[in-house]
Amino acid sequence: MNNENVLDFVAHWAKEMIASGANIERVSIGVAHLFHRFGYKEISIDLLTTKVELSIKTQDGTYLDRHLAIPAARINLERIRRLNRLSYRIVNEDIDDKEYAGLLEEAANS
């Protein structure tokens, strides 16, 4: 997956987690694990209940970032569980690049 797609995927995963009522610290840890899985070592994570701001340094030395607003959270424990399971799967398995968007959509639409 290219740099832009990884950044989009991780930012939207974090947004869905927070919008579902997940703990900010837990989401931050998950974001770090996902970025490390994709080979990014220099990352910046800034999460609040109202926003996601992520930055990565690519292998060619450029910086990319994403800023997403988060709607008011509605606690949905099942959705959090599915999104968590997705992050664990990504960290532990090889997944075809074309599957990521569908997997995120499926996990978020519980």
Backbone as JSON, one array per atom type, in Angstrom:
{
  "sequence": "MNNENVLDFVAHWAKEMIASGANIERVSIGVAHLFHRFGYKEISIDLLTTKVELSIKTQDGTYLDRHLAIPAARINLERIRRLNRLSYRIVNEDIDDKEYAGLLEEAANS",
  "N": [[0.86, -1.17, 0.0], [0.54, 2.25, -0.77], [2.09, 5.28, 0.58], [0.19, 7.39, 0.98], [-2.25, 5.98, 0.99], [-1.91, 4.3, 3.23], [-1.74, 6.22, 5.27], [-4.3, 7.41, 5.03], [-5.92, 5.17, 5.6], [-5.17, 4.49, 8.29], [-5.77, 6.88, 9.64], [-8.56, 7.03, 9.24], [-9.33, 4.69, 10.52], [-8.65, 5.34, 13.17], [-10.36, 7.52, 13.55], [-12.89, 6.27, 13.36], [-12.73, 4.57, 15.57], [-12.56, 6.4, 17.77], [-14.93, 7.85, 17.39], [-16.66, 5.88, 18.06], [-16.45, 5.72, 20.72], [-14.12, 4.79, 21.88], [-11.25, 4.53, 24.05], [-8.91, 7.15, 24.14], [-6.15, 6.79, 24.61], [-5.84, 4.06, 24.06], [-6.51, 4.03, 21.36], [-4.42, 5.55, 20.34], [-2.23, 3.86, 20.84], [-2.95, 1.74, 19.18], [-2.84, 3.03, 16.66], [-0.08, 3.56, 16.5], [0.9, 0.9, 16.43], [-0.22, 0.05, 13.99], [1.02, 1.81, 12.14], [3.71, 1.06, 12.53], [3.59, -1.55, 11.63], [3.35, -1.15, 8.91], [5.84, -0.21, 8.38], [6.65, 2.35, 9.15], [8.58, 4.47, 11.08], [9.08, 7.0, 12.1], [6.73, 8.86, 13.4], [3.89, 10.92, 14.16], [1.39, 11.45, 16.49], [-1.64, 12.83, 17.27], [-4.35, 12.94, 19.1], [-7.69, 13.68, 19.91], [-10.97, 13.84, 21.4], [-12.33, 15.15, 19.47], [-10.81, 15.34, 17.16], [-8.46, 13.95, 14.8], [-5.09, 13.89, 14.21], [-2.46, 13.04, 12.28], [0.89, 12.23, 11.39], [3.48, 11.19, 9.2], [6.81, 10.15, 8.4], [8.11, 9.49, 5.33], [9.93, 6.93, 3.48], [11.48, 8.26, 1.65], [12.0, 10.59, 2.91], [10.11, 12.61, 3.0], [7.36, 14.36, 4.54], [4.1, 13.48, 5.47], [0.7, 14.23, 6.23], [-2.44, 13.88, 7.99], [-5.57, 15.26, 8.8], [-8.44, 14.94, 10.55], [-11.79, 15.67, 11.37], [-13.87, 14.7, 14.1], [-17.06, 13.41, 14.56], [-19.58, 13.87, 17.14], [-19.21, 11.49, 19.7], [-20.69, 8.28, 19.8], [-21.26, 5.76, 21.86], [-20.38, 2.55, 21.03], [-19.88, -0.47, 21.63], [-19.66, -2.92, 20.28], [-18.85, -2.15, 17.73], [-16.35, -1.03, 18.34], [-15.06, -3.34, 19.22], [-14.98, -4.81, 16.82], [-13.41, -3.14, 15.19], [-11.05, -3.15, 16.69], [-10.37, -5.85, 16.45], [-9.87, -5.91, 13.73], [-7.56, -4.27, 13.6], [-5.72, -5.87, 15.02], [-5.65, -8.06, 13.3], [-4.5, -6.94, 10.99], [-1.96, -6.24, 11.93], [-0.9, -8.73, 12.46], [-1.19, -10.39, 10.22], [-0.64, -11.0, 6.69], [-2.14, -9.01, 4.36], [-3.89, -8.46, 1.37], [-3.38, -5.5, -0.48], [-5.61, -4.37, -1.72], [-7.75, -5.05, -0.17], [-8.0, -3.54, 2.16], [-9.67, -1.14, 2.38], [-12.27, -2.18, 2.15], [-12.31, -3.89, 4.37], [-12.11, -2.09, 6.51], [-14.47, -0.62, 6.17], [-16.37, -2.65, 6.53], [-15.87, -3.4, 9.22], [-16.49, -1.01, 10.53], [-19.16, -0.66, 10.03], [-21.12, -1.88, 11.88]],
  "CA": [[0.0, 0.0, 0.0], [1.39, 3.43, -0.83], [2.11, 6.13, 1.77], [-1.09, 8.11, 1.11], [-3.29, 5.02, 1.37], [-1.67, 3.89, 4.61], [-2.12, 7.34, 6.12], [-5.76, 7.5, 4.99], [-6.5, 4.03, 6.3], [-4.93, 4.59, 9.73], [-6.53, 8.04, 10.13], [-9.98, 6.68, 9.29], [-9.49, 3.7, 11.59], [-8.63, 6.08, 14.44], [-11.6, 8.3, 13.61], [-14.0, 5.35, 13.66], [-12.57, 4.11, 16.96], [-12.9, 7.48, 18.69], [-16.35, 8.14, 17.21], [-17.41, 4.79, 18.69], [-16.29, 5.82, 22.17], [-12.89, 4.12, 22.36], [-10.31, 5.29, 24.86], [-7.92, 7.83, 23.31], [-4.84, 6.14, 24.79], [-5.9, 2.78, 23.34], [-6.48, 4.34, 19.93], [-3.05, 6.0, 20.05], [-1.4, 2.65, 20.79], [-3.33, 1.03, 17.95], [-2.3, 3.78, 15.53], [1.36, 3.3, 16.48], [1.1, -0.47, 15.97], [-0.53, -0.02, 12.57], [2.09, 2.47, 11.38], [4.92, 0.23, 12.6], [3.35, -2.71, 10.77], [3.6, -0.72, 7.54], [7.23, 0.17, 8.25], [6.93, 3.74, 9.5], [9.2, 4.6, 12.41], [8.92, 8.39, 12.55], [5.31, 9.18, 13.32], [3.36, 11.85, 15.15], [0.0, 11.12, 16.74], [-2.33, 13.79, 18.11], [-5.75, 12.53, 19.12], [-8.64, 14.2, 20.89], [-12.3, 13.32, 21.1], [-12.88, 15.94, 18.36], [-9.94, 15.37, 15.99], [-7.33, 13.04, 14.57], [-4.01, 14.49, 13.43], [-1.39, 12.06, 12.16], [1.96, 12.59, 10.46], [4.5, 10.15, 9.02], [7.96, 10.46, 7.54], [8.23, 8.4, 4.37], [11.29, 6.45, 3.27], [12.24, 9.25, 0.88], [12.25, 11.75, 3.76], [9.04, 13.61, 3.0], [6.36, 14.24, 5.61], [2.7, 13.5, 5.06], [-0.17, 14.28, 7.4], [-3.9, 13.84, 7.85], [-6.34, 15.92, 9.86], [-9.85, 14.59, 10.41], [-12.69, 16.03, 12.46], [-14.64, 13.56, 14.58], [-18.39, 13.78, 15.05], [-19.84, 13.5, 18.54], [-19.1, 10.04, 19.89], [-21.8, 7.43, 20.25], [-20.61, 4.54, 22.33], [-20.79, 1.35, 20.33], [-18.86, -1.44, 22.02], [-19.5, -3.93, 19.23], [-18.05, -1.52, 16.67], [-14.99, -0.95, 18.86], [-14.52, -4.7, 19.21], [-14.69, -5.19, 15.44], [-12.27, -2.33, 14.74], [-9.87, -3.7, 17.38], [-10.05, -7.13, 15.82], [-9.27, -5.58, 12.44], [-6.18, -3.8, 13.79], [-4.9, -7.03, 15.38], [-5.48, -8.87, 12.1], [-3.56, -6.26, 10.11], [-0.63, -6.31, 12.52], [-0.42, -10.1, 12.52], [-1.37, -11.15, 8.98], [-0.42, -10.33, 5.41], [-3.42, -8.76, 3.72], [-3.76, -7.84, 0.06], [-3.62, -4.05, -0.41], [-6.95, -4.03, -2.22], [-8.77, -5.43, 0.81], [-8.05, -2.68, 3.34], [-10.83, -0.25, 2.43], [-13.45, -3.0, 2.43], [-12.23, -4.4, 5.73], [-12.44, -0.98, 7.41], [-15.91, -0.34, 6.02], [-17.1, -3.76, 7.15], [-15.72, -3.32, 10.68], [-17.13, 0.2, 11.02], [-20.62, -0.74, 9.84], [-21.68, -2.97, 12.67]],
  "C": [[0.9, 1.23, 0.0], [1.21, 4.31, 0.42], [0.76, 6.82, 2.02], [-2.2, 7.17, 1.57], [-3.14, 4.54, 2.81], [-2.13, 4.99, 5.56], [-3.64, 7.51, 6.17], [-6.4, 6.39, 5.82], [-6.36, 4.19, 7.82], [-5.72, 5.76, 10.33], [-8.02, 7.7, 10.24], [-10.26, 5.6, 10.34], [-9.56, 4.4, 12.94], [-9.92, 6.88, 14.61], [-12.78, 7.42, 14.0], [-13.93, 4.86, 15.11], [-13.04, 5.18, 17.94], [-14.39, 7.82, 18.6], [-17.23, 7.07, 17.84], [-17.25, 4.79, 20.2], [-15.05, 5.16, 22.73], [-12.02, 5.09, 23.15], [-9.21, 5.86, 23.98], [-6.55, 7.17, 23.41], [-4.78, 4.83, 24.02], [-5.82, 3.01, 21.84], [-5.07, 4.76, 19.52], [-2.1, 4.81, 19.94], [-1.69, 1.86, 19.52], [-2.78, 1.71, 16.71], [-0.79, 3.51, 15.39], [1.66, 1.89, 15.96], [0.84, -0.59, 14.47], [0.57, 0.63, 11.74], [3.37, 1.63, 11.39], [4.78, -1.0, 11.71], [3.67, -2.39, 9.31], [5.01, -0.15, 7.34], [7.58, 1.61, 8.59], [7.44, 3.82, 10.93], [9.02, 6.01, 12.97], [7.48, 8.82, 12.31], [4.96, 10.2, 14.39], [1.86, 11.58, 15.26], [-0.58, 12.16, 17.69], [-3.82, 13.48, 18.02], [-6.51, 13.23, 20.24], [-9.99, 13.6, 20.56], [-12.93, 14.04, 19.92], [-12.03, 15.9, 17.1], [-8.91, 14.27, 16.0], [-6.33, 13.81, 13.73], [-2.83, 13.52, 13.46], [-0.37, 12.54, 11.14], [2.96, 11.43, 10.41], [5.64, 10.72, 8.18], [8.14, 9.25, 6.64], [9.7, 8.01, 4.2], [12.13, 7.42, 2.46], [12.44, 10.56, 1.65], [11.18, 12.82, 3.75], [8.06, 13.33, 4.14], [4.97, 14.34, 5.01], [1.85, 13.56, 6.31], [-1.64, 14.21, 7.01], [-4.51, 14.5, 9.07], [-7.81, 15.61, 9.6], [-10.62, 15.08, 11.64], [-13.51, 14.8, 12.83], [-16.0, 14.04, 15.04], [-18.56, 13.37, 16.51], [-19.88, 11.98, 18.67], [-20.42, 9.43, 20.33], [-21.17, 6.1, 20.62], [-21.23, 3.33, 21.65], [-19.7, 0.3, 20.57], [-18.62, -2.52, 20.97], [-18.63, -3.39, 18.1], [-16.58, -1.42, 17.1], [-14.33, -2.32, 18.82], [-14.13, -5.12, 17.8], [-13.49, -4.42, 14.88], [-10.97, -2.79, 15.41], [-9.42, -4.99, 16.73], [-9.38, -6.9, 14.45], [-7.82, -5.12, 12.62], [-5.25, -4.96, 14.17], [-4.64, -7.9, 14.15], [-4.43, -8.25, 11.17], [-2.13, -6.39, 10.63], [-0.05, -7.72, 12.42], [-0.51, -10.91, 11.24], [-0.96, -10.32, 7.78], [-1.76, -10.24, 4.71], [-3.16, -8.08, 2.39], [-4.16, -6.36, 0.16], [-5.03, -3.66, -0.82], [-8.04, -4.29, -1.2], [-8.98, -4.41, 1.92], [-9.3, -1.83, 3.45], [-12.09, -1.03, 2.78], [-13.47, -3.53, 3.85], [-12.59, -3.31, 6.74], [-13.92, -0.67, 7.36], [-16.75, -1.4, 6.7], [-17.05, -3.68, 8.68], [-16.48, -2.12, 11.24], [-18.66, 0.14, 10.93], [-21.23, -1.91, 10.58], [-23.08, -2.61, 13.12]]
}
